[in-house]
Amino acid sequence: MNLSIPDFEDSIVKLDSEKAIAICEDLLNSSDRQQLFNAIERALDIVGEKYEAGEYFLSELIMAGEVVKEVLSLMNAKGLAERHRAAGTVVLATVKGDIHDIGKNIVSMVLRSSGFEIIDLGTDVAAEDVANSVKEKKADILGLSALLTTSLPEFGRVLNLLRDEDRADKVKTIGGGAAVDEKVLRYGVDAWAKTAVQGVRICKAWAMESRTP
């Protein structure tokens, strides 16, 4: 098979897992693994842009993540999935009182595919457990999710605990979910995102900033 990195990228954008895996297997013999990771990131960015433009929908976002998961599984089997440098450690949680997780799961899947170490605490997570995980894992980013407005005060509880532990200035925090808007900033989070795609973009921008001397 005489295909290139752009072909690999295009197969992910078109959600063609069979073709993506076949091309990846072929390119593993001739391309630097970082080129493959870069192609995966570019493809996911394009999928995100299509989602925001209304060309792709939630099902396509999930499918793109599954395609990438299969590709990374192949690379892992070949002993090549380890990155030169992790993009950062992200703790994710849906706060206490809320069990919704679709958006959080998409963020987790895309960030993991982009090289972040993900600590996903799940749903209905107590503020103390979130703060403890951030401290223990020395997280670079904390993502909190809520679909219910009644759960939003949990954001404040988490941030207060991080301040008590002297971690609030050491971790970037972002809120997301249907209940979240700019008002959530009053709890002390650094940013908010209405969609999973926006959240991923913000986290990747923070990672880039941290690498800048």
Secondary structure, 3 states (H helix, E strand, C coil): CCCCHHHHHHHHHCCCHHHHHHHHHHHCCCCCHHHHHHHHHHHHHHHHHHHHCCCCCHHHHHHHHHHHHHHHHHHHHCCCCCCCCCCCEEEEEEECCCCCCHHHHHHHHHHHHCCCEEEECCCCECHHHHHHHHHHHCCCEEEEECCCHHHCHHHHHHHHHHHHCCCCCCCEEEEECCCCCHHHHHHCCCEEECCHHHHHHHHHHHHHHHHCC
